[in-house]
């Protein structure tokens, strides 16, 4: 009995142990030790870190691509844009595009050409006659009485002098789109040839006439046809002949120019002057008592100058720029150039009409002369100067009048020499404080320049403040033509007194920054700070 009880206990214990073993085994499968948690956290961290690195790498790749895209884009030439405006020379540091450099070089040719035309009027008739192969003796000791400078386009229409360099560069842009879009040297050489072929002028002088202030109709007028680049010339005859020689013109091969017709009164005058009727003027002259100065003297002798200049434009005329372009009219199959087809002409014309200042930062002045006075108008002003004023004053006032519309306003601009030739008015330059990029003079610089040019007398000062100490002070009521007026303060200004209007306002000649941006004649009211007399 005892044995049976022991067996039963053992069996029961075995069953219990088996049950406990099964329970322990089941529990062990669901149990996580602290070490297991560390391993799991580490694994998760590695996964997250790998994903983050992958994401970061994927983020870096687009950023690098974007940076590359934000750099200078590859140059792609276009027929509808001025390509050289987007190209820069080595070492230029993108301060000035190749297009700007080309425009500056062409504007210099414009300036020299205009200066050579204006210079003719400052030469003596004797020197001009010699340059034309005419005898000098009849012209010795004379100066030009009437000077006519006229500008025409290729169709024979009279125009205001204008620049055609935007048209020329538009043509060059079209041609070099096919030939070599990046070759700025070839571009400029091509543009120079177009410029040379599109600019010319002829000049002639009349026979000497006298006894009348009205010009006589000359017979046998001779002309010199001058085109191309003109050198900087001085006042010597040798330099004048050198000017024409460099333009491949010799006095012996001058072409004949049509006879200059008599000047007709236009009935128009410049701004800012009240003219008396001719009958009133004549009546006053007749009423004046005879004095020693008004007694009959030797007959006056006169001689006139006529200049006819041509600036060719971008037209379909047989004499237009397209027709003049010998290089562009040659078909070149190797580069795909078919010549000046209607399509290629359209590309050039459309480009020439664009606003280059806005699109390419190029401020090209289309006008080479803004509202200049005709010499009839100048004579109208001169004929109404007070009697008895000195010849120096007359010479100064005439020169100031002749500069109207010819000298752009440029803040801080001062003359580098007398006359036009070495000052390069109209050339593209660094913008002034108001963004003006056409070379010229400011108001005080212009006064200094006209005194230097007309009287060969350089003033001691060229600033507005400095001019206030030049010469001697005069009362406002005692002003004479040629005296200067200065306004001090923030709106400082300087002008040359011309005369009085009927309502007692002052007529002045001055370099204006606000109206035409050039030399103008206008009226002034009120008191100015200083009135100065610089000549007797």
Buried (B, 14 or more C-beta within 10 A) or exposed (E): EEEEEEEEEEEEEEEEEEEEEEEEEEEEEEEEEEEEEEEEEEEEEEEEEEEEEEEEEEEEEEEEEEEEEEEEEEEEBBBEBBBBBBBBEEEEEEEBBBBBBBBBBBBBBBBBBBBBBBBBBBBBBBBBBBBBEBEBEBBEEBBBBBBBBBBBBBEEEEBBBBBBBBBBBBBBBBBBBBBBBEBBEBBBEBBBBBBBBBBBBBBBBBBBBEEEEEBBBBEEBBBBBBBBBBBBBBBEBEBBBBBBBBBEBEBEEBEEBEEBEEBEEEEEBBBBBBEEEEEEEEEEEEEEEEEEEEEEEEEEBBBBBBBBBBBBBBBEBEBBBBBBBEEBEEEBEEEEBEBBEEEBBEBBBEBBEBEBEEEBBBBBBEBBBBBBBBBBBBBBBBEBBEEEBEEBBBBBBBBBBBBBBBBBBBBEBBBEBBBBBBBBBBBBBEBBEEEBBBBBBBBBBBBBBBBBBBBEBBBEBBBBEBBBEBBEEBEEEEBBBBBBBBBBEEEBBBBBBBBBBEEEBBBBBBBBBEEBBBBBBBBBEEEBEBBBBBBE
